[in-house]
Amino acid sequence: METSELLKKVRHIEIKTRGLSRNIFAGQYHSAFKGRGMAFSEVREYQYGDDIRDIDWNVTARYNKPYIKVFEEERELTVMLLVDVSASQDFGTRNTFKRDIVTEIAATLAFSAIQNNDKIGVIFFSDKIEKFIPPKKGRKHILFIIRELINFEAESSKTDMGMALKYLTNAIKKRCTTFMISDFIDIQDYDSALTIANRKHDIVALQVYDKLETQLPDVGLMKILDAETGAERWIDTSSRKVRDAYKDWWQKQQSRMQTSFNRSKVDNVSVSTDEDYVKALLALFKKRN
């Protein structure tokens, strides 16, 4: 993309998403995520009614009586965007690609974060870590992130969410809030990595998909391309058996994804490319209040 065209697109997204974050999301973002980042402050003796999960066992053993950890709310959060840049993001049938919606959602969350004095960083992933942008504050940093979201070209076309989650767990030492933005189409198992990551950090899952991915249209012979493997083949969409098999695959994929979120206790929302992502984000924020 030419520099002038890129800058124009960055400016357009900045105007739209900064307005959304300031006028619509500011209060909801603060109440949904502030207070989730708790820093260890001190220990004191256990009192009736305290949560036993806060017991400091080392101090308890030393003094032979129960002590608990006291936490205080951190003044700022670290927010990470874990963004899927595999080839399946370049799919769309309603005048909008999944990647476009991912970019707008990520930019809106980024502006919401800096308006609350939080640091924001990004990890781009496919089946490897494509790029790591360390957490920082400021408009200049946000505009750099938006440029990367628009113009970034991944080296790999495939997806490995388990690998990305393991990297997050190991690379970010301090507890953070992480928005994982993906279509969550991954044949590999990522349940364990998601559970471990959500114990250390606060993971929020945002699925972006296209309606055509949910069922095949009846249009006769169709040549399909798997964007991630490059494999091509012809299928007969006039066959109800073929259409039903595809629909069944999609429903099983969605069920597996939701089961994984439920087991890992990860808050999540799904957004179609032809839907208003603002409503979906507001619903997610309200769910967390």
BAFI-864646 format. One record per residue (C-alpha): residue in one letter; x, y, z. Coordinates in Angstrom, 1 decimal. Layout:
BEGIN
+---+--------+--------+--------+
: r :      X :      Y :      Z :
+---+--------+--------+--------+
: a :      X :      Y :      Z :
...
+---+--------+--------+--------+
% end
This chain:
BEGIN
+---+--------+--------+--------+
: r :      X :      Y :      Z :
+---+--------+--------+--------+
: m :    0.0 :    0.0 :    0.0 :
: e :    1.3 :    3.4 :   -0.9 :
: t :    2.3 :    5.8 :    1.9 :
: s :   -0.4 :    8.4 :    1.1 :
: e :   -3.1 :    5.8 :    0.9 :
: l :   -1.9 :    4.2 :    4.1 :
: l :   -1.9 :    7.5 :    6.0 :
: k :   -5.4 :    8.3 :    4.7 :
: k :   -6.7 :    4.9 :    5.9 :
: v :   -4.9 :    5.3 :    9.3 :
: r :   -6.5 :    8.7 :    9.7 :
: h :  -10.0 :    7.4 :    8.8 :
: i :   -9.7 :    4.5 :   11.4 :
: e :   -8.3 :    6.9 :   14.0 :
: i :  -11.3 :    9.3 :   13.6 :
: k :  -13.8 :    6.5 :   13.8 :
: t :  -12.4 :    4.4 :   16.5 :
: r :  -11.1 :    7.2 :   18.8 :
: g :  -14.7 :    8.7 :   18.7 :
: l :  -16.2 :    5.3 :   19.6 :
: s :  -13.8 :    4.8 :   22.5 :
: r :  -14.3 :    8.3 :   23.8 :
: n :  -18.1 :    8.6 :   23.4 :
: i :  -19.3 :    5.1 :   23.9 :
: f :  -16.8 :    2.8 :   25.5 :
: a :  -14.9 :    5.0 :   28.0 :
: g :  -17.1 :    4.3 :   31.1 :
: q :  -17.8 :    0.6 :   30.1 :
: y :  -14.2 :   -0.2 :   29.5 :
: h :  -13.1 :    1.3 :   32.8 :
: s :  -15.7 :   -0.5 :   34.9 :
: a :  -15.2 :   -3.8 :   33.0 :
: f :  -11.4 :   -3.9 :   33.3 :
: k :  -10.2 :   -1.6 :   36.0 :
: g :   -9.8 :   -3.4 :   39.3 :
: r :   -8.9 :   -6.6 :   37.5 :
: g :   -5.2 :   -5.7 :   37.8 :
: m :   -4.3 :   -6.2 :   41.5 :
: a :   -0.8 :   -5.6 :   42.9 :
: f :    0.5 :   -7.4 :   46.1 :
: s :    0.8 :   -4.8 :   48.9 :
: e :    1.4 :   -6.5 :   52.3 :
: v :    0.4 :   -9.4 :   54.5 :
: r :   -1.7 :   -9.4 :   57.6 :
: e :   -3.1 :  -12.0 :   60.0 :
: y :   -6.1 :  -14.1 :   58.7 :
: q :   -9.5 :  -12.9 :   59.9 :
: y :  -12.8 :  -14.8 :   59.8 :
: g :  -14.4 :  -14.4 :   56.4 :
: d :  -11.1 :  -13.8 :   54.4 :
: d :  -10.7 :  -15.8 :   51.2 :
: i :   -8.5 :  -18.8 :   51.9 :
: r :   -7.1 :  -18.5 :   48.4 :
: d :   -5.2 :  -15.4 :   49.5 :
: i :   -3.3 :  -17.2 :   52.3 :
: d :    0.5 :  -16.6 :   52.0 :
: w :    1.7 :  -20.1 :   52.9 :
: n :    5.3 :  -19.1 :   53.3 :
: v :    4.6 :  -16.5 :   55.9 :
: t :    2.0 :  -18.8 :   57.6 :
: a :    4.6 :  -21.5 :   58.0 :
: r :    7.2 :  -19.0 :   59.4 :
: y :    4.9 :  -17.6 :   62.1 :
: n :    2.8 :  -20.8 :   62.7 :
: k :   -0.5 :  -18.9 :   62.2 :
: p :   -2.4 :  -18.0 :   59.0 :
: y :   -1.5 :  -14.8 :   57.2 :
: i :   -3.1 :  -13.5 :   54.0 :
: k :   -1.9 :  -11.4 :   51.1 :
: v :   -3.4 :   -7.9 :   50.8 :
: f :   -3.8 :   -6.5 :   47.3 :
: e :   -4.4 :   -3.0 :   46.1 :
: e :   -5.8 :   -1.9 :   42.7 :
: e :   -3.0 :   -1.0 :   40.3 :
: r :   -3.3 :    2.6 :   38.9 :
: e :   -2.7 :    1.4 :   35.4 :
: l :   -3.2 :   -1.8 :   33.4 :
: t :   -1.1 :   -3.4 :   30.7 :
: v :   -3.3 :   -4.3 :   27.8 :
: m :   -2.2 :   -6.7 :   25.1 :
: l :   -3.8 :   -7.4 :   21.7 :
: l :   -3.2 :  -10.9 :   20.5 :
: v :   -4.1 :  -10.6 :   16.8 :
: d :   -4.5 :  -13.5 :   14.3 :
: v :   -2.8 :  -12.5 :   11.0 :
: s :   -3.1 :  -15.9 :    9.3 :
: a :   -4.4 :  -16.0 :    5.7 :
: s :   -8.0 :  -16.8 :    6.8 :
: q :   -8.4 :  -13.2 :    8.0 :
: d :   -8.3 :  -12.1 :    4.3 :
: f :  -11.8 :  -13.5 :    3.8 :
: g :  -15.1 :  -11.6 :    3.5 :
: t :  -18.2 :  -11.6 :    1.4 :
: r :  -20.2 :   -8.6 :    2.7 :
: n :  -18.0 :   -5.8 :    1.3 :
: t :  -15.8 :   -6.2 :    4.4 :
: f :  -12.9 :   -8.6 :    5.1 :
: k :  -12.5 :  -10.1 :    8.5 :
: r :   -9.1 :   -8.3 :    8.7 :
: d :  -10.9 :   -4.9 :    8.4 :
: i :  -13.2 :   -5.6 :   11.4 :
: v :  -10.2 :   -7.0 :   13.4 :
: t :   -8.3 :   -3.7 :   12.7 :
: e :  -11.2 :   -1.5 :   13.8 :
: i :  -11.9 :   -3.5 :   17.0 :
: a :   -8.2 :   -3.5 :   17.9 :
: a :   -7.9 :    0.2 :   17.3 :
: t :  -11.0 :    1.0 :   19.4 :
: l :   -9.7 :   -1.1 :   22.3 :
: a :   -6.3 :    0.6 :   21.9 :
: f :   -7.8 :    4.1 :   22.2 :
: s :  -10.0 :    3.0 :   25.1 :
: a :   -6.9 :    1.7 :   26.9 :
: i :   -4.8 :    4.9 :   26.5 :
: q :   -7.8 :    7.1 :   27.5 :
: n :   -7.7 :    5.1 :   30.8 :
: n :   -4.0 :    5.7 :   31.1 :
: d :   -3.2 :    2.0 :   30.3 :
: k :   -0.3 :    0.7 :   28.3 :
: i :   -1.1 :   -1.2 :   25.1 :
: g :    1.0 :   -3.7 :   23.2 :
: v :    0.4 :   -6.1 :   20.3 :
: i :    1.4 :   -9.7 :   19.4 :
: f :    0.7 :  -10.6 :   15.8 :
: f :    0.6 :  -14.4 :   15.3 :
: s :    0.0 :  -17.0 :   12.6 :
: d :    1.6 :  -20.4 :   13.4 :
: k :    4.5 :  -18.4 :   14.7 :
: i :    5.0 :  -15.1 :   16.4 :
: e :    5.1 :  -12.7 :   13.5 :
: k :    5.7 :   -9.4 :   15.4 :
: f :    5.8 :   -8.2 :   19.0 :
: i :    5.1 :   -4.6 :   19.8 :
: p :    6.0 :   -3.9 :   23.5 :
: p :    3.3 :   -2.1 :   25.6 :
: k :    3.5 :    1.7 :   25.7 :
: k :    1.3 :    4.7 :   26.0 :
: g :    0.5 :    7.7 :   23.8 :
: r :   -1.3 :    8.6 :   20.5 :
: k :    1.9 :    8.1 :   18.4 :
: h :    2.2 :    4.6 :   19.7 :
: i :   -1.5 :    3.9 :   18.8 :
: l :   -1.1 :    5.2 :   15.3 :
: f :    2.0 :    3.0 :   14.8 :
: i :   -0.2 :    0.0 :   15.9 :
: i :   -3.0 :    1.0 :   13.5 :
: r :   -0.5 :    1.3 :   10.6 :
: e :    0.8 :   -2.2 :   11.4 :
: l :   -2.8 :   -3.6 :   11.7 :
: i :   -3.6 :   -2.2 :    8.2 :
: n :   -0.4 :   -3.0 :    6.4 :
: f :    1.2 :   -6.0 :    8.1 :
: e :    1.9 :   -9.0 :    5.9 :
: a :    2.5 :  -12.3 :    7.7 :
: e :    5.2 :  -14.6 :    6.6 :
: s :    3.1 :  -17.7 :    7.3 :
: s :   -0.5 :  -18.4 :    6.3 :
: k :   -1.3 :  -20.9 :    9.0 :
: t :   -2.7 :  -20.7 :   12.5 :
: d :   -1.4 :  -22.0 :   15.9 :
: m :   -3.3 :  -20.4 :   18.8 :
: g :   -1.8 :  -22.6 :   21.4 :
: m :    1.7 :  -21.4 :   20.4 :
: a :    0.6 :  -17.8 :   20.6 :
: l :   -0.9 :  -18.2 :   24.0 :
: k :    2.2 :  -20.0 :   25.4 :
: y :    4.3 :  -17.1 :   24.1 :
: l :    2.0 :  -14.6 :   25.8 :
: t :    2.3 :  -16.5 :   29.1 :
: n :    6.1 :  -16.6 :   29.0 :
: a :    6.8 :  -13.2 :   27.4 :
: i :    4.5 :  -10.9 :   29.6 :
: k :    5.7 :  -11.3 :   33.1 :
: k :    3.3 :   -8.9 :   34.8 :
: r :   -0.5 :   -9.7 :   34.8 :
: c :   -2.3 :   -8.1 :   31.9 :
: t :   -5.6 :   -7.9 :   30.2 :
: t :   -5.3 :   -9.6 :   26.8 :
: f :   -7.8 :   -9.4 :   23.9 :
: m :   -7.3 :  -12.3 :   21.6 :
: i :   -8.9 :  -11.4 :   18.2 :
: s :   -9.2 :  -14.3 :   15.7 :
: d :  -11.7 :  -16.4 :   13.8 :
: f :  -10.6 :  -19.3 :   16.1 :
: i :  -10.4 :  -21.7 :   13.2 :
: d :   -7.6 :  -24.0 :   14.3 :
: i :   -7.4 :  -27.7 :   13.9 :
: q :   -4.9 :  -28.0 :   16.7 :
: d :   -5.9 :  -28.2 :   20.4 :
: y :   -5.4 :  -25.0 :   22.3 :
: d :   -7.4 :  -25.7 :   25.5 :
: s :   -4.5 :  -26.3 :   27.9 :
: a :   -2.6 :  -23.2 :   26.7 :
: l :   -5.7 :  -21.0 :   27.0 :
: t :   -6.4 :  -22.3 :   30.6 :
: i :   -2.8 :  -21.6 :   31.7 :
: a :   -2.7 :  -18.2 :   30.0 :
: n :   -6.0 :  -17.2 :   31.7 :
: r :   -4.7 :  -18.2 :   35.1 :
: k :   -1.8 :  -15.8 :   34.7 :
: h :   -3.5 :  -13.1 :   32.7 :
: d :   -7.1 :  -11.9 :   32.1 :
: i :   -7.9 :  -13.3 :   28.6 :
: v :  -10.9 :  -12.0 :   26.6 :
: a :  -11.7 :  -13.8 :   23.3 :
: l :  -13.2 :  -11.9 :   20.3 :
: q :  -14.2 :  -14.1 :   17.4 :
: v :  -14.6 :  -12.4 :   14.0 :
: y :  -16.2 :  -14.5 :   11.3 :
: d :  -18.1 :  -14.2 :    8.0 :
: k :  -21.6 :  -15.4 :    7.4 :
: l :  -20.5 :  -17.4 :    4.3 :
: e :  -18.3 :  -19.5 :    6.6 :
: t :  -21.3 :  -20.8 :    8.5 :
: q :  -23.0 :  -22.4 :    5.5 :
: l :  -22.5 :  -23.0 :    1.8 :
: p :  -24.8 :  -21.3 :   -0.8 :
: d :  -26.6 :  -23.5 :   -3.4 :
: v :  -24.7 :  -22.2 :   -6.5 :
: g :  -23.7 :  -25.5 :   -8.2 :
: l :  -20.0 :  -26.3 :   -8.8 :
: m :  -17.7 :  -24.1 :   -6.7 :
: k :  -13.9 :  -23.9 :   -6.6 :
: i :  -12.7 :  -23.4 :   -3.1 :
: l :   -9.3 :  -22.5 :   -1.7 :
: d :   -8.1 :  -23.2 :    1.8 :
: a :   -6.2 :  -19.9 :    2.4 :
: e :   -4.0 :  -21.4 :    5.1 :
: t :   -2.9 :  -24.5 :    3.2 :
: g :   -3.2 :  -23.3 :   -0.4 :
: a :   -5.2 :  -26.4 :   -1.3 :
: e :   -7.8 :  -26.0 :   -4.0 :
: r :  -10.7 :  -28.3 :   -4.9 :
: w :  -14.1 :  -28.3 :   -6.6 :
: i :  -17.3 :  -29.0 :   -4.6 :
: d :  -20.9 :  -29.4 :   -5.7 :
: t :  -22.9 :  -27.0 :   -3.6 :
: s :  -26.1 :  -28.1 :   -5.2 :
: s :  -25.8 :  -31.3 :   -3.2 :
: r :  -27.7 :  -31.1 :    0.1 :
: k :  -25.3 :  -33.7 :    1.5 :
: v :  -22.3 :  -31.5 :    0.8 :
: r :  -24.0 :  -28.4 :    2.3 :
: d :  -25.2 :  -30.3 :    5.4 :
: a :  -21.7 :  -31.7 :    5.9 :
: y :  -20.2 :  -28.3 :    5.8 :
: k :  -22.8 :  -26.8 :    8.1 :
: d :  -22.2 :  -29.7 :   10.5 :
: w :  -18.4 :  -29.0 :   10.4 :
: w :  -19.0 :  -25.3 :   11.2 :
: q :  -21.3 :  -26.1 :   14.1 :
: k :  -18.9 :  -28.6 :   15.6 :
: q :  -16.1 :  -26.1 :   15.3 :
: q :  -18.1 :  -23.4 :   17.1 :
: s :  -19.2 :  -25.9 :   19.8 :
: r :  -15.5 :  -26.9 :   20.4 :
: m :  -14.5 :  -23.3 :   20.6 :
: q :  -17.3 :  -22.4 :   23.1 :
: t :  -16.5 :  -25.5 :   25.2 :
: s :  -12.8 :  -24.4 :   25.3 :
: f :  -13.9 :  -20.9 :   26.5 :
: n :  -16.2 :  -22.3 :   29.1 :
: r :  -13.6 :  -24.7 :   30.5 :
: s :  -11.0 :  -21.9 :   30.6 :
: k :  -13.4 :  -19.4 :   32.1 :
: v :  -12.6 :  -16.9 :   29.3 :
: d :  -15.1 :  -14.1 :   28.6 :
: n :  -15.9 :  -14.1 :   24.9 :
: v :  -18.1 :  -12.6 :   22.1 :
: s :  -18.5 :  -13.4 :   18.4 :
: v :  -18.9 :  -10.7 :   15.7 :
: s :  -19.9 :  -11.3 :   12.0 :
: t :  -18.4 :   -9.0 :    9.3 :
: d :  -21.9 :   -7.7 :    8.5 :
: e :  -22.8 :   -7.0 :   12.1 :
: d :  -22.2 :   -3.9 :   14.3 :
: y :  -19.2 :   -4.8 :   16.4 :
: v :  -20.0 :   -1.8 :   18.7 :
: k :  -23.1 :   -3.7 :   20.1 :
: a :  -21.0 :   -6.9 :   20.6 :
: l :  -18.3 :   -5.0 :   22.5 :
: l :  -20.8 :   -3.2 :   24.7 :
: a :  -22.5 :   -6.6 :   25.5 :
: l :  -19.1 :   -8.0 :   26.4 :
: f :  -18.2 :   -5.1 :   28.7 :
: k :  -21.6 :   -5.3 :   30.4 :
: k :  -21.2 :   -9.0 :   31.0 :
: r :  -18.0 :   -8.3 :   32.9 :
: n :  -19.5 :   -5.6 :   35.2 :
+---+--------+--------+--------+
% end
